[in-house]
Amino acid sequence: MSMLSVQLPSLESLINAPEDVRMRKLRGYLFQLTEQLKYILNNLDTENFVSVTAQKIEHAADEEKLNHSLETALTKSEADFQKALSAIIEAADRMTASFSSEMQVLNDSIRSDVSANYVLVDDMAHNNLTLSSRISQNASDVTAAFSRVLELEDAVGNFSNETFSSYIRFDADGIALGRSDSDFHCRLTNERLSFLQGSNEIAYVSNHRLYISDAVIGGSLSLGTPQIGFYNWQREANGSLSLVFHS
């Protein structure tokens, strides 16, 4: 393996990656590069040196000249290693993380906020990712909200922003789940699991039954039980629809 085969990673692939993936990739790269450099320094050959140094080693007239050539080459290799290591540390330091938490106790409610901010700056982009969660409690309900804000500015000044939040709300009637960027949400009560689009209940499950106004079935529809058998509505190869009984 030659020194020329060791390269710093391209940060372009990390720009839009989630923060846990990004940190895992950086840690993995640092470990891999460290192992490569250790291997190179412990297995030096003439191919690792510039042609002038390699020729000096190959044509050394005596042991003293050979030792001097090797010492010079090792010194240069160590300097190159330290330079590469400094570049790696500098690239890793470009990603910074900050965390904060706050709890507010008001007259009629309690609110707890926790947030994490990750910043990655390189030659290609300035990437700012903020993750936050909030738990609010009052006399009527408890709400847990989660948000993700990604701000990206590239090298030519183009700016993009991606924001979404999701929530789980507990109250005396049940549990509601949804996202701010979606018209769909669901609600679980003691009697039914409802699926809503806006304010319209489009389907629900209750008392061993599924209620839905319209359905699209991609495969087959089976009616029955294992004890008495099943009637299956299924599509045939020619496009027709058949009702088949299976005991």
JOMO-V968820 format. One record per run of one state. SS is the DSSP state (a for helix, b for strand, c for the rest). FROM is the first residue (numbers start at 0). TO is the last residue. Records with the same first field share a line. If there is no record, write none. Layout:
SS=FROM-TO / FROM-TO
This chain:
c=0-1 / 5-9 / 14-17 / 42-44 / 48-49 / 58-61 / 93-93 / 105-107 / 121-123 / 138-139 / 154-157 / 171-172 / 179-182 / 189-191 / 197-198 / 206-207 / 212-219 / 225-227 / 235-239 / 246-246
a=2-4 / 10-13 / 18-41 / 45-47 / 50-57 / 62-92
b=94-104 / 108-120 / 124-137 / 140-153 / 158-170 / 173-178 / 183-188 / 192-196 / 199-205 / 208-211 / 220-224 / 228-234 / 240-245
